[in-house]
Amino acid sequence: MPTYETLFITSPELNEADEATAIEALASVISAGGGTMVSNDRMGRRRLAYPIKKFNDGIYVRFLYDSGTDVPQEIERRMRLSDRVLRSLTVRLEPEWAEVAKVDAVREAAERVAALEREAVEARERAEAGEVAPVVDVPAAASQPDIVDDDSTDGEGEE
Amino acid sequence: MRDDGGSSYEYGGRDGGRDGGRDGGRDGGRDGGRDGGAGRGGGRRPRFLFRRRRYCKFCENKARWIDHKDLKTLQNYAPERAKILPRRISGTCGKHQRLLMQAIKRARFIALLPFSSD
């Protein structure tokens, strides 16, 4: 089965729940059509290079999936009808490109999970040592006056 | 003296035109005769000495495709007015220029790159 990549931009005015259901609805088309989703990546909010439907920014989402030819057709049809999707681009990836894209997608997903875990661990450490946090803040506050002093002395020297 | 002016190269339609015009005129006129006698037997013509050789950066990396999401790369080939950089300026080979063109047009459609600016 060929590999397709669908990039689409959803409206920035959607709240998180609406956005999630909209993305989920499109993703379900792939599984319903017998395809397999490799990566469902919400790339995040980005400024558009030019306004689309009077919006200056949008949320980019990327699907990477293996499927027959009917799935991208159906997804594109639904996106065209939906007013939540501003623009979409589906590309069939050349086999060689597809292989690399899949490996990258898997690696990125693993990295994201690792980052989340790291954050969770840090949050737990912070929670466990509640008194440590103010101590960490003090050196940061103390270093700032140093920088200001350097700047002011430099300025005086030049004058 | 005129040779120095011709060797500095900048992007822009005007520069391309000027450069081509000057070279053509010179070859046909005064220098054409002189270089023909001294240069062609000896070796290199002086106006190529200071111009860095252009090469296809995609061939260097053995690129098989150009990603339309790779903004960092694409922006280098659609500067200022967001026009696609011609390959006489960038040195991109024919094969990669076609891939690049396709990628830039896709990126424009999905609003990653502007169709025009200013």
Boltz contact constraints between the chains, C-beta under 6 A:
constraints:
  - contact:
      token1: [A, 7]
      token2: [B, 110]
      max_distance: 6.0
  - contact:
      token1: [A, 48]
      token2: [B, 111]
      max_distance: 6.0
  - contact:
      token1: [A, 49]
      token2: [B, 111]
      max_distance: 6.0
  - contact:
      token1: [A, 49]
      token2: [B, 113]
      max_distance: 6.0
  - contact:
      token1: [A, 49]
      token2: [B, 114]
      max_distance: 6.0
  - contact:
      token1: [A, 50]
      token2: [B, 114]
      max_distance: 6.0
  - contact:
      token1: [A, 89]
      token2: [B, 109]
      max_distance: 6.0
  - contact:
      token1: [A, 89]
      token2: [B, 110]
      max_distance: 6.0
  - contact:
      token1: [A, 96]
      token2: [B, 64]
      max_distance: 6.0
  - contact:
      token1: [A, 97]
      token2: [B, 65]
      max_distance: 6.0
